[in-house]
Amino acid sequence: MENKAFKAKVFGVVQGVGFRYHTYRKALALEGVTGYVKNLSDSSVEVWAEGSEDRLKQLLKHIQRGPLGSSVERVDVDWQTPTGKYSTFNIAF
């Protein structure tokens, strides 16, 4: 099965509410998903994820809900070609 990738920018109340850790835990649970999640200076969160399309869609649904205490207003998703440069999923700083 061919891997896919997406870059998502998440807007709303998504910093200071455990969003990165929540996304990190879900990505690890979805075996084979690699990439990162990080806070951006404009108060949004960026997610880069690579893996099977099915698992990426599961992660995306999870991102769109966010953890308790968050309020996801919008998720902009850009499907891209996977780079293959990530061996795991991490919280980036």
C-alpha positions as CSV (number, residue, x, y, z in Angstrom):
1,M,0.0,0.0,0.0
2,E,1.3,3.4,-1.0
3,N,1.9,6.0,1.8
4,K,0.4,9.4,1.7
5,A,1.1,12.6,3.6
6,F,-0.6,15.7,4.8
7,K,0.3,19.0,6.4
8,A,-2.4,20.4,8.6
9,K,-2.7,23.8,10.2
10,V,-5.1,23.8,13.2
11,F,-6.8,27.0,14.3
12,G,-8.7,27.8,17.5
13,V,-7.9,27.3,21.1
14,V,-5.2,24.7,20.5
15,Q,-2.2,25.8,22.4
16,G,-1.8,25.4,26.2
17,V,-4.6,22.7,26.3
18,G,-2.5,19.5,25.6
19,F,-3.2,19.4,21.9
20,R,0.3,18.4,20.8
21,Y,0.5,15.6,23.4
22,H,-3.0,14.4,22.5
23,T,-2.1,14.3,18.8
24,Y,1.2,12.6,19.5
25,R,-0.4,9.8,21.6
26,K,-3.0,9.2,18.8
27,A,-0.3,9.1,16.1
28,L,1.7,6.6,18.1
29,A,-1.4,4.4,18.5
30,L,-1.9,4.4,14.8
31,E,1.0,2.1,13.9
32,G,3.0,3.3,10.9
33,V,2.2,7.0,11.2
34,T,5.3,9.3,11.2
35,G,5.9,13.0,11.3
36,Y,5.5,15.7,13.9
37,V,3.2,18.2,15.7
38,K,4.3,21.6,16.8
39,N,3.0,25.0,18.0
40,L,3.4,27.9,15.6
41,S,3.9,31.5,16.6
42,D,0.5,32.6,15.4
43,S,-1.2,30.4,18.1
44,S,-2.1,27.6,15.6
45,V,-0.7,24.1,15.6
46,E,1.0,22.4,12.6
47,V,0.8,18.6,12.0
48,W,2.9,16.8,9.3
49,A,1.9,13.2,9.1
50,E,2.9,10.3,6.7
51,G,1.4,6.8,6.6
52,S,-1.4,4.8,5.0
53,E,-4.3,6.9,3.8
54,D,-6.7,5.0,6.2
55,R,-4.6,5.8,9.3
56,L,-4.0,9.4,8.2
57,K,-7.8,9.9,7.9
58,Q,-8.2,8.5,11.4
59,L,-5.6,10.9,12.7
60,L,-7.2,13.8,10.9
61,K,-10.6,13.1,12.5
62,H,-8.9,13.0,15.9
63,I,-7.2,16.4,15.1
64,Q,-10.5,17.9,14.1
65,R,-12.0,17.1,17.5
66,G,-9.0,17.9,19.7
67,P,-8.7,17.1,23.4
68,L,-11.0,18.3,26.1
69,G,-10.3,22.0,26.8
70,S,-9.5,22.7,23.2
71,S,-11.8,24.4,20.7
72,V,-10.8,23.5,17.1
73,E,-12.3,26.2,14.8
74,R,-10.7,25.1,11.5
75,V,-8.2,22.7,10.1
76,D,-6.6,23.5,6.8
77,V,-5.3,20.3,5.2
78,D,-2.9,20.0,2.3
79,W,-2.3,16.5,1.0
80,Q,1.3,16.1,-0.2
81,T,3.9,13.5,-1.3
82,P,5.5,11.7,1.6
83,T,9.1,12.5,2.2
84,G,10.1,9.3,4.1
85,K,12.4,11.3,6.3
86,Y,10.6,10.6,9.6
87,S,11.1,7.3,11.4
88,T,8.5,8.0,14.2
89,F,6.0,10.7,15.3
90,N,7.3,13.4,17.6
91,I,6.4,16.7,19.3
92,A,8.6,19.3,17.6
93,F,9.7,22.6,19.3
